[in-house]
Amino acid sequence: MTKVACAVDEIERLTAGEAKAMLDKDKRGDFVVLDVRQSEEYEAGHIAGATLIPLGEMGDRQGELNRDKKFIIYCRSGRRAMAAAIALCGLGTILRKAYPVGIGGTVLSGQSSSLSDTWWL
């Protein structure tokens, strides 16, 4: 497998609202929502249909990802999502297909946010 060097400034970041809008328009199922938080965080609340692959497991579990899809990668602040996007790029996934998103703690605590409540389990 070829390793690719990826720069942070080459990766398009999305707000939670932008990510939700993209998913709402995704009628063909082009996107995979990837949660890179820890399992305890995922169990406390996550985006419906999200695949959990904690950041630390990304290298070992990359084979589970369909490289023909686009990825919306999320965590609480966006830092782990960005690290995962860089890791996926380095593992050969096409850079333009990974969008890191920070969803913020208010969504997970059940407080109001810009995301629809139906987005969460």
ChimeraX attribute file (.defattr): number of C-alpha atoms within 10 A of each C-alpha:
attribute: neighborCount
match mode: 1-to-1
recipient: residues
	/A:1	5
	/A:2	7
	/A:3	12
	/A:4	16
	/A:5	11
	/A:6	17
	/A:7	11
	/A:8	11
	/A:9	7
	/A:10	10
	/A:11	18
	/A:12	15
	/A:13	21
	/A:14	19
	/A:15	15
	/A:16	20
	/A:17	15
	/A:18	13
	/A:19	21
	/A:20	18
	/A:21	12
	/A:22	14
	/A:23	16
	/A:24	9
	/A:25	9
	/A:26	11
	/A:27	9
	/A:28	6
	/A:29	10
	/A:30	11
	/A:31	18
	/A:32	19
	/A:33	21
	/A:34	24
	/A:35	27
	/A:36	27
	/A:37	20
	/A:38	15
	/A:39	12
	/A:40	8
	/A:41	14
	/A:42	20
	/A:43	10
	/A:44	10
	/A:45	15
	/A:46	21
	/A:47	20
	/A:48	11
	/A:49	13
	/A:50	19
	/A:51	17
	/A:52	19
	/A:53	23
	/A:54	19
	/A:55	20
	/A:56	13
	/A:57	13
	/A:58	18
	/A:59	14
	/A:60	9
	/A:61	12
	/A:62	15
	/A:63	9
	/A:64	10
	/A:65	17
	/A:66	12
	/A:67	15
	/A:68	11
	/A:69	16
	/A:70	20
	/A:71	23
	/A:72	25
	/A:73	30
	/A:74	31
	/A:75	26
	/A:76	19
	/A:77	14
	/A:78	21
	/A:79	14
	/A:80	22
	/A:81	27
	/A:82	25
	/A:83	17
	/A:84	28
	/A:85	31
	/A:86	23
	/A:87	21
	/A:88	24
	/A:89	21
	/A:90	18
	/A:91	19
	/A:92	16
	/A:93	23
	/A:94	16
	/A:95	22
	/A:96	13
	/A:97	18
	/A:98	27
	/A:99	23
	/A:100	28
	/A:101	27
	/A:102	20
	/A:103	23
	/A:104	15
	/A:105	13
	/A:106	12
	/A:107	18
	/A:108	19
	/A:109	10
	/A:110	11
	/A:111	9
	/A:112	11
	/A:113	15
	/A:114	12
	/A:115	17
	/A:116	11
	/A:117	13
	/A:118	8
	/A:119	13
	/A:120	15
	/A:121	14
